[in-house]
Amino acid sequence: MPGVTVIDHPLVQHKLSLLRCRETGTRPFRRLMRELATMVGYEVLRDLDLVRRTIETPLARMEAPFLKTGGPVLISVLRAGNGLLDGMLELVPSAPVGYIGLVRDPRTLQASEYYFKVPRDLADGPVVVLDPMLGTANTASAALSRLKEASARSIRLKSLLAAPEGIDAVARAHPDVAVFTAAIDRCLDDHGYLVPGLGDAGDRLCET
């Protein structure tokens, strides 16, 4: 699908299968989310800008590549996005972090905002939105719209699972946003859940 990158590395697929299993408890679920966040994060951040600086190794001087100042901003879509946050911070520990709280109406499946706190300078670098489940995309689309209102220009949406319906919805509403995921599932059920999916990521992460 145009605008969508599926990370199908064998280790990613193996850990994703463990994450899906209903027998996987809260502690291993959190660990797997963190590990997958790091693995998928490599691809999400593949094209970060580099600059050259002179350093001294034990043997010689060299021009070494470093990340350019003004790197990625990480935005967690509460609650489930927090499961991906630590894994991303393993890669970019100095990245600014923001949070968007959105709750989905179980009848209409529409999202309403209850919290929005993000860094001020969203226009300076790539903004990575962390939302492990891209289902109807109502929540993700609302988050993307709010970030654009807050001056974000270059946005990437990172998930672990995505439905074809959600990918299509993001492509229609936000064609400028690149989507990264570990798998595209079959469909959504009548309640807007991914099938086969992994259940409610937020509930499994928080044991609620």
N, C-alpha and C positions, 0 to 999 in steps of 0.2 A: 504493500500500500504506500502511495506517495506520502512523504512527510513522516513516516513511521519507521523506526529502527527496532528490530527484534533482536535481542542479544541471546543467541541460541548456543552459547558455549556449553559443552557437556557438564561442567561443574555447576553452571547456573541452572541448567535444567534439572540436575540431580537435587540440588538444594531446594529448588522450587517444588519438586515433587514431595520432598520431606515436609515443606511448609504447608502444602495442601492437605496432607494426611490428617484426618480427624483425631487420630491417636496422639499427635504431636502436642505436648503440653505447653504451658505458658513460657517456661524458661527456655526450652529449645526453640520455640516459635520466635521469641525475641532475638535469640542469637542468630537464627537463620535470616531473619529480616535484616539484621545489621550486616551480616556477611553478604547477602544479596545486594544490599544498598551499595556496598563498596565495589562489588564486581560490576554491577550495571553502571555505577558511577564513572568507571574508567571510560566507558563509551560516551556517556553524557558530556564529559569534560574533555573529550579527545582533541578538540580544536581550540583549546585555550591558548591565548597569545603568550609568547615567550620573548624574553629579552636576554642579551648576552652581558655577562659581567666577568671581570677578571678575578680569578681565584688562584690560590696556591695549593696544589696537591703536595703530598710528601716528596714527589719527584720533579714536578715542573709547574710552571705557570701555564694557565689555559683560559680561554674564553668559554665560560660555562653557561648553559641555558637555565634560566630561572623564570618562574611565572611572573608575568607582568603585573604591576600594581593595579588594583581595581579588578580583582578576579570575581568569581561567581558569588552571587547572593543566594542563600538557601531559604526557601519558604516552605514551611511545614503546614499542610492542611490538616487541622486537628480532627480527630485524635490520631488516626492511623498513620498520618505522615510522620509523627514522631518516631515510629519504628524504623524509618529510613534515615533519620537525621544523624544519629551517631555514626553510622557507616559512612555517610558522606563527609562528616567532620574528620574522620580518619584520613581522608584524602586531602581536604583543604581545611585544616584546623583553625585558620584565622578568618574563615569566611563569615561575613555578617549573616545573621539569622532573623527571619521574621515568621510570624504565625498568623494564619487565617482560620477563624472558627466558623464553620458552616454546619448546619443541621438540616437533614433531609426530611421533608414531610412524608410519612409512610403511605399516605393516600395519593397525593399528587406527584410525589417524587421530586418536587422542586426544593431548591436549597435556599435557606435564609441565613443571613450572617448574624453572628452574635459576638464576634471578636475580630479585630483587625489591628495588628501592630507589626509594622515592617520598617526596615531601614529607610532613611531618607533618600539616599542616592541610588535609586534603582536604574537610572538611565546610564550609569557609567559602565556596567558590565553585564554579563549574562545572568539571568535570573532563573534558577532551577526550582520548579514547583514539585514538591514531594507528596504524592498521593498514590498509595500502593495499588488501589483498585480503580480502574477507569471503566465504570459500568455505563450508566445512562449519560455520563459526562455533565449532568446538571451541576453537580458540586464543582467539578474541575472548571467548567466554563464560567461559573460565577466567580471563582477565584482568579481566573485569567483576566476577566473583565475588570475586577477591582485593581489588579496589579497594573493594568494598562492605565487606569484612571490615576494611579499613583506614579506615573511616568516610566514604568518599565517598557523597554523597547525590544530587547532580545530575550525571549522567554522559551524555556524548554520544560516540557512536562515529563516527569519521570514516574513510571508506575512499575509494578511487577506483573500485573495481569490487566488485560484490556479486552473489552467486548467490541466486535465490529460496529455495533450501534454507537458506542462511545467514541470510537475513532472517527466515524463519519460525522458525528455531532461536533467534535472539536475542529475537524477539517472545514466544516461549513461556517462555524462561528468565529474561528481563529485560524485561518489558513496560514498565518505567519508563525505559528507555534509548532516546533518539532516535538514529536512524541517518541519516547523511548520506553520499551517494555521488555519483559522477559518472555511473555507468551501472549498470544491472542486466543481467547477462549471461544467456545462455540456460539454462545448467545446469552441473552438475559432471560430470567424467568419473569413471571407476572408481577413479582415484587421488586423487580429491578436488580436482582442479584445475578452475578456472573455464574454461568454453568459451563464446566464443572466447578470452577472457582475454588475458593478456600474458606467459604463462610464469611462472617463479618470480621474483617481484619482488626478493627478497633476493639471489638469485644474479646477476640482471642489474644490480642496484645495486652490488654488491660485486665483480663480475667473478669469480665463483667457479663 
